[in-house]
Amino acid sequence: MSDKETAMSDDHTAPSNFIRQIIDEDIAANKNDGRVVTRFPPEPNGYLHIGHAKSIWLNFGIAEDYHGTCHLRFDDTNPHKENVEFVEAIQNDVRWLGYDWGEHRYFASDYFEQLYDFAVQLIKLGKAYVCELSAEAMREYRGTLTEPGKNSPYRERPVEENLDLFARMRAGEFADGEKVLRAKIDMASPNINLRDPTIYRIRHGVVHHQTGAEWCIYPMYDYTHCLSDMLEGITHSLCTLEFADHRPLYDWFLDTLETPCHPQQIEFSRLSLQYTITSKRKLTALVEDGHVEGWDDPRMPTIAGMRRRGYPPAAIRDFCQRIGVTKSDNSVEMGVLENCVREELNARAPRRMAVLNPLKVVISNYPEGQVESLTVANHPQDESLGSREIPMSREVYIDRADFMEVAPNKKFKRLVAGGEVRLRNSYVIRCDEVIKDGQGEIVELRCSYDPATLGANPEGRKVKGVIHWVSAARGIHAEVRLYDRLFNHPTPDAAKDGEDFTAHLNPESLLTLTQCVLEPALAEAQVGEHYQFEREGYFCKDPATTASGAPIFNRTVTLRDSWAKIEQQAARSG
């Protein structure tokens, strides 16, 4: 069977969509000799976010399914906003999501000399000219969506003069903004992108992270991208819908230069996720203005932030597959992503007990100094995850929310004064006495236990409540950070009446708990491992520790979608 037939006969890992249908038709027609070569072209001017994850999943996934290749190519044409930190972060993120570019890592700067030669060729063809209009004048000459533009007074410069000026631009003879190189297309075109767009601009005083100080002129994205695609033999150049109006320019450069191959640009809808933003400019502002603690802050929609928060890469890939690939813009509910995370972690996260707001319980009839080891399964449905030992002692901690002196209603099935409850995987205890301080604050409970209640309840014994707990003698102290959505509005970047997007920052997006006590097995937790803290949510260990050396655990996601009810109430009231 040929490679072409193999590619078409495979069961793809993702459902079919209009892009895959185009590729199937191209392979059937033996277009590009049956090859499929895609690319992921990020700008190294920030960290990747959830929108990029969709593009990564799409480009690398298609290449993988069609036995092709996907190139990682950095669009490094704007050096004053780019640096090596972003280059390394992007590579880490792509790898973490489960993809590998192999030997196909490129930079647009790899082609700077060839791009310059192509520009010279355009000048010789009479299709490019050096323009001296100021940026403001150029905007005036461009026209509007309803009015055509006007030709630049420099548009008809002789070819030889343009070649000389362009060479002198490269040599550094002119200041920033003094001159640009523009394509000569059509100032009356209804598509503003074709109204003599700038190809090269002058940028002095920056050191490029790849080429150093070698260049002082840099090509524009629309010019660079299509020619880089061509030089790499890209067959299908996949980009988001905002580039649809740029496709005629993409094709114009390739057609005018009569390049040996012509990649096909195909647009798909970008990911619009509620309660978040994906504008790099706004994400940068969040970091630089101190609204978050960095690009990898677990509240950020960056891939680095989601990794630190504990989102599994498999859940993000599953999310991308669920929302699909279309040509129509749509807004995806945050709950869809969070449910993907829950489903992934529910299946494989070991269970642990953690008391986030501890209340001390002294079991008065439990032998002093005795520590009992209880064997407990790590997962209620997956025996392959094994078991662990939990220490039981005379003093334990329970969560304050699990005790009330008087039950507020019949639904309250936890511990009350004079009532009984089962300690999870352990004994039934009865609250005999409530100890308070001088201000009336409950500081301790005195309880008794029934030694006959370990394991299944004896006949006739009915205890409705089961609560989690941790041994006071053996538990480890930790800081727990409860992360929530960064914004409290579904469309925070849809400013109204001049309102800044930061007005929608959620003041409760982070709650730090410093007095938490966790079961001792969590002392062995590693960064990147996931756990379900029973009845509390899914958590992972943070790379950092507290000043005292105590571990930090981040809440990845709650056990249930607590926002769904809030959103429903808002919809009804709105």
N, C-alpha and C positions, 0 to 999 in steps of 0.2 A: 504494500500500500504506500502511495506517495505521501510526502509531508502534507501536501495540500488536502488529500483525502482524509488523512489522519486528523488534521485540525478540524475539518468539517464534521467528522463522525464522532468526535469526543463529546461527552456530556459535560458541558461547561459548569463550573462551580457556581456561577451566578445566572439568574434568569435572563432570558433574552430581552433585548431592548433595541431601540432604533439604531444605536451605534453598532451593536453586534450584527444586526441585520445588514447594515452597509458593508461591514467587513466580510460577512458571509458571501454577499454578492460579489465583492471584489475578488475573493479567493476563487469563487466559481468561475469568474471571468479571467482568472490568472493575472489580474492586475498586480503590478509590483512583483511579478514572478511568484505570487502566492505568499510573499513575505508580509509579516506584521511587525512594525517597529513603532513603538510609541515613546513618549518622553514625559517626564515630570520636570517642569522648568521653574523652580522657585527663585524669587529674588532674595539674596542673603542680607535683607535689611530688617529682619525680625525673626521671631520664632514661628513655626508653623502652627496653625489652628485647626479646629474641627472641619472647617471648609476644605482645607488642604487635604485632610484625611480622606475625604470623598474622592478627590482627584488622584491621590496616591493609590487608593483601592481600585479605582477605575483603570488608570493607565497601567499599573503593574499587573493587575488582575487580568486584563485583556491580553497583555503580552504573554502572561503565563498560560492562559487557557488556549491560546492559538500557537503555542510553541514558538513565540517570537521573543523579542527583547524590548526592554524598557530602559531608556537612558535617563540618568539623573543629570540634568544640566542646569547650572547656576546662571541666572540672568544677571550677571554682574556688570552692568553698564552704568551704574549710578554710584560711584565709589564713595561719595561723601556721606552716604547713609548705610554703607555695608562694612562688614568686618568678619574676621575669621571665626569669632565666637558664633555668629549666626550660621556660617558654613558648617561648622562642626555640629551645632545643635540640629540642623536640618538632617544631616546624615544620621545622627543618633535616632531621630524620630522615625525616619523611614525604616531603618533596621528594626526598631522596636515594634513597629506595626507588622513586621513579618516579611519585609520585602528586601531584595538585594539586587543592586544594579550590576554586580560583577565588575567587569573591566570597563563598563560604559559610564564612567563619571566624566563629565565635561564642564567647561566654563565657556560662556560666551566670549570671554577674553581670549580663549584659545584661538579665536578666529579674527582677532582685531586686524591683523595684517591683511587677511583675505577680504574682510569687510571694507577696509579702506580701498583695496584694489577694485572691489565692486562699485564703490562710490565714484572712483575715477572713471570707471567704464560708463556709468550713468552720465557723467559730465560729458564724456566724449560722444555719447549718443544724443546729446542735447536734451537729456531728461533730468538734469539736476543743475542747480546754480547756487552761487554764494550770495546770500542776502544780508543786507546791513540794516534792515528795519529793526527798530527797538521792539521789545516784547509787547509793549502797549500798542505800538503802531501795527504790529503783525496781527494782533487781535482785532483791531479795527478793520484791517484789510480783509480779514477772513470772512466777514459777513455774518449772517445769522441763519437759523433754520429756514427762514422764509425769504431771505434776501441773499443773492449771490455775492461772492467775495470780489475783490479787485486785485488785478495783477500788481505784483511788487514792481517798483521802478527799476529793480535790479534783475528782473526776470529774463531779460533778453541780452544779458551780458554775453560777449563772445566766449566760445568754448575755451580758448587759450587763456583768457583772463580768469575764468573760473578755475581752471586747472592750477594756475599760478597762485591764486588766492587760497585755494584749498590746501595746497602744499605748504603755504606760509602759515595757515591755521595750525597745521600739524607741527610745524617748526616752533610754534609758540610766540609768533610775532604779534598776536592780537589778544586783547583782554577778554575776560569772560563777558559774554553777551554782545560783544562787538560785531561778531559775524556768526552766521550759521549756514549750513548747507541744506538746501531744500530740494525735494523732488519736484519736477515740473510736470504737473498732471492736468488739473482743470479747476480753476478758481470759481467756476460756475456750477460745479457738481452739486447735486442735491445732498450728496454724502460729504459732510464737512471733513471727514478723514482724508478725502482725496483732494482737498484744496491746498495743494503744494505743501505737504507736511514736512516738518523739519526732519532731517536725517542725522545730522551731526551738530553738536554744540560744543563750546569750549568750556573746559573746567580746569582751572589752574589751582595749585595749592593743595591737592589731595594726593595721597599715596594709595594706589590701588593694592588691595590685599593679594593680588596675583601678579600684576605687571609692574608694581612699584610706581616710579615716576616716569616710566617710558612714554606714556601718552598724556597729552593735555586736551585731546578732543575725544569725545565718546559718542558712540552711535546710539540712536533712540531705539526703544523697544520694538516698535512696529517694523522697523527696518532690520533689526538684528534677528528677530525671532524667526521669521520665515526663511532667511538665508542660513541660519544655524540649523534649522530643521532640514533644509536641503543638503547641507554639507554632511550631515550625519545620516542621511538616507531614511529619515523618518517617513513612514507611509501614512499614518493617521495622526494628525495634530489635534488633540482633543483639548478644548478650552471652554470656558463658561460663556453664557449668553451675551454678556456685555461686549464680547469681542466679535459678535456677528457683524456689526457695522464696520469692523476693521478687516473683515475677510477680503473685500475687494482690493484693499491696499496690499494685503498679504499676497494675493494673486498677482497684482500689478507688478510688484518687484520681481517675482519669479518669471513672469511672462516677458517683461521688458528686457531682463538680463538673459532670457532664453537658457535658463539653467537646465542641466542634464536630467534632473528629476523634479517633480512638482508634488510635494506633500499635499494631502487633502486636509483642510481645516474643517472640523466638525464641532459645533457648539452644543452644550448641554446646560441645563439649569444649575445654578450654583446652590449651595446648601444655605438655607436661611433657617436658623434654629432659634426658636423663641427663648426669651430670657437671657440672651447673650448677644455679643457683637463679634463681627469678624473683620472689621476694618482695621488694618494694620496701624493706620494713623491713630485711631482711638485706643487700640491696645497699647501702643507705645506711650500715649498720654497717661493711661492708667498706671503704667510702670514708672514713668518719669515724674509724675505728680504725686507718687506715693500712695495711691489708692489701694494698691496691692503690693506684695513684698517682692515682686520680681516676675519675670516671664514664666517661671515654673510655679508660681503661687497656685495652690490647688483649686482656687476659685476661678482661675483664668480658663478660657476655652482653648488654650494652647495644648498641643499634644504633650508637651513637657509637663504642663500643669495637671492634665488628666492622668498622666503616668504617675506623678507624685501623689495624686489623690487616691490612686488605686484602681483606676479604670483598666480592666484587662484589654489588651490589644484585640483579642478575639471578639469582645463585645463591641468595639468600635467598628471592626470589619462587618460584624453582623448588622449593626445599625445602618451602615452604608448600603448593604444589600437590601435591607428592608425598605428603605426609603426609595430605592430604585434610581433609574436614570431616565429623565424626561427632557422635553424641550420647554416645559411650562414651569415658571417660577411658582414655588409654593413654600409655605411656612410650616416647618416641622415642629411639633410639640416636644418640649424638653423631656416630657415623660416617656417618649418613645426611646430616647437614648438611655435614660435612667432604667427603664425596664429591661433593656438589653443587658445592662450591667448587672442588674439583680438576677436575671435568669442565668447568666454565666457564673456568677459567684455562688448562687444558691446550689448549683450542681457540684461545685468543687471546693468551696471554702470550708475548711475545718471549723468546728464550733468551739468557742471558748466562752468563759464567763468573765464579765468585767463589771465592777460596780463603779458607776461614774459619779454618783453623789452619795457617798457612804454614810451609813448609820450603823453604829456598833451594836452588836447583839452578843450578850453573854449567856451561854447555855449553862445554867447553874448546876444542873445535875450531870453534866458531861465531865468525865474525870479530868482533873487538872493535869497539865503536862502531856496528856495523850494526844497524839496525832495519828489519825486513821487515814489509810490510803484507799481511795475509792477508784475502781476502774470504770472509765466512762468512754463511750464511743466518740470518735472525732466527728462523725457525721451520721445523722439518724437514718439515712437511706443508702449510704455507700460504705459497706464494710471494708472495702479495699483501702480506705483511708485510715484504718486501724483504730487504736484507742490510746488513752493517756491516763495517768494517775493524777487524781485531785486530792489534796490533803484536806481532811476534816479536823477541826480543832474546837476547843471550848469557846473561843471567841471568833466570831465571823462578822463580815460586813454584808449588809443588804442595802439596796437602794432606798433612799428616803421616800421616793414615790410609791414604794411598796408597803408603806405602813401609814395607817391613820388610826387615831384613837377610837373614832366612831366611823363606821362605814357610811359614806355619803349616800349610797343607794344600793339596791340589790345587785347591781352589776359589779360592784367592787368585790373581787374575789382574792384579794391579797390579805396581808396580816392586819388585824385590828387588836385592840386591847382585849384580852380574854379569849381571843380567837386562835385558830390553828391554820397553819399553812405548811406545805411541803417545800423544803429546800431542794432545789432541782438535783436529781440523782443522789439524794441523800435522805435524811430523816424528816419526819413531821415534827414541828416545834409548836409550842403554845406560848403566847405572850402573857407573862404573869405580872410584870411590873414595868411601868414607864418612868424613866429617870429624866428629870428636867433640870436645867440650870437656873440661876437666879432670875433670868429674864423670861422664864417659861419656855425656853427652847428645849426640844427633846434632844438629849445627847446620848442616850443609851437605852436599850431594851433588855430586860431580864426575862429569859425564856427557859422553858424546860423541853426536853426532847423525849420521844418514845423510842427506845432502842429496838423495839420490834417492828419498826416501820421502814427499815432499810429495804429497798426493792419494792415489790408489789405490795399494795395495801392489803392488810388482813381483811377477812370477810367482815362486813358490817361497819367498817371504818370509812367514812366519807370526808374527804378533804378536797375542796374544790380548787383552791389556789395553789399554784406552783410558782416560786420566785427564784431568781438566780442569786448567788452569793459567792463570797470569796473568803478563804481563811485569813483571819487577821494576822496570825503568826507567820504564815508562809506566802501571803500575797505580795506582789511587787507593786511599787508605787510608780505612777506614770502620769504624763500629761496627755489629755485627749482633746483633740480639736474637732469640733462639730462644724463641718463646712456645709453651707447651703448655697443656693443660687446667688450669684453675684449681683443680679438685678432683680427688682421686684415688679418689673413691668415686662410684658411679653415682647414688646418692640422698643427697647430702650434707646435705639439710635434714631427713632422717628421723632425728631425734635418738634415741639409745638410752641409757637409764639416765642421763638428764640431760646427755648429751654435747652440747656446743655444735657447731654446724655448722662452725665454723672449725677444728675438730679434723681435718677432712678436707681442709684446704687442701693442695695439692700443692707441696711445697718445691722442686720442679724445674719449676715453671710458667714460670719465666723464667731463661734463661741468657744472659748478656751477654758477647759476644766483642769485644774491643777492638783486636785486631791483624790484622783481616781486610784482604785486598787484592782489589780488584774490577777487572774489565777497564775500561778508560778510557771506554767508551761509557756506563757508568752514571753518569758525572759529569753527564750531561744529563738524568738521570731526574727526573721531576716527582712531587710528592705526588699520590697517587691512581693512579699508573701501576703496573702489575703486571709482574713478570718471573719467569721460571723460572730460578733459579740451577741450572745443570745438575748433576744428581746430588745436589742439596741440598734442593730444595723450591721453593715459590712465595713470593716476597718483594715487599714494596712499600716505598717510601721514606716515612719518618716525617716529620711536619711539623717536628719538632725536629731540632737538630744537637748535636754534642758541644761541650764548652767550647772546643775548638780550632777549631771550625767544620767538623769532618768530618761527612759525612752519616751518618744512621742508617737502617738497613734492618730492617724487621720481617719475621719469617717468618710468612706467612699460614697455610700448611698444609704438611705434609710431602708427599712424592711418593706415599707409600703409607700405609695405615692401620696405623701401628705399634701402636696400641692393640688392634686386633682380636685379635692373638695373645695379648696380656696378658689380655684379657677371657676368651678361650677357656680359658687355663690356670687362671684364677681359677674359672671355672665347673666345670672338672673337679675341682679341689681342694676346691671348696665343697660 
